[in-house]
């Protein structure tokens, strides 16, 4: 092969490689590689923001259910058949409205019987008073006769016993009459109880019986029949079950936010009204205290009884406090923190394994800064010591914060680095970069020119002496 062919092949190869290299660099993968190198030179992209100040509320969360503040369960005080139920479930009732009528027939008979018994006892009392008078007169005569010796001591004693017996019989009848009157009052009360009225203004939330059913009176071992439930739905309570570990800061009068599972778009205000003094133990052994929170309902709005809900009770307020995003506060091993940071730092307990730090950004590099934290909510944490108002801190992304180290070059990911650009000559005087196709065509042109000139060179070489 001649020198000319070698030169032509070399030129073609260089052109092809240049074209391939240009294509690779301009491809998405090539651009990603170039951008990655440029980002590494500029620093790791992170989210950063200055320390902020604001208000924060410390809350205690708990689940619960919505119940009416006033709920009356109505049962019968007498055993009788239901004659009428004037109202249906869901209807409004006023205090004093008749809501249940029971059959009074048996109770009317019992009242008449009690009245008749009283009349008989009162009639017997007259005979007992007459017998008592007769016994007293006999006893007095025998006393006089005994003094003159005309009556024996035995006769006097018998007369005295008869007198005392007559007194006792009269007292027994008097007490029986009082008992009869009490029985009449009881029978009258039972008769009155056949008409049951509503004790409050409210809504019938449950109706557990029908006309014609017989209701029974509750005993010690058998609960009575609950005919209906009437509730005042204008005032509702959230009965929250607060874990025993969180009950200490909860106090009567604290504000609360209430979220009902059925109404995800609504939020209700409330105030703690009552805290149970006795712990309740669930089936799984969890100990809770029941806290009643009175809800502030808008005018005219009513809620269903028994709805599941949750609450955030505000137990502490912080005003104008130094606040950072909660994910910006991370735990780091103390032995991984540089000596110049942890030595003499009161916020680092060398007897522990971990300490909490926030990464400040100083001159484009991270500085692990131990901090003392206060309370936090779902998104923000109060910093009590360790930071100042002018500090710029790293706040994300979380995947970066997990492994972020001290003295790491970083940049704000919202500030994009300037991408390298090729210039081209156009109307503004710049030079246009050749496209891969243009470079390929140029290479092919050079190759054709070289091939066309190759025979002439060989002929010229052969004709030379």
PyMOL commands that set and color helices and strands:
alter all, ss='L'
color gray80, all
select helices_A, chain A and resi 3-26+28-42+105-148+153-192+326-328+334-336+339-342+398-403+436-463
alter helices_A, ss='H'
color red, helices_A
select strands_A, chain A and resi 44-50+52-75+80-84+92-93+98-102+195-197+202-207+214-215+226-243+255-260+268-275+280-281+287-296+308-325+330-333+354-362+365-370+372-376+380-385+392-396+410-412
alter strands_A, ss='S'
color yellow, strands_A
deselect
rebuild
show_as cartoon
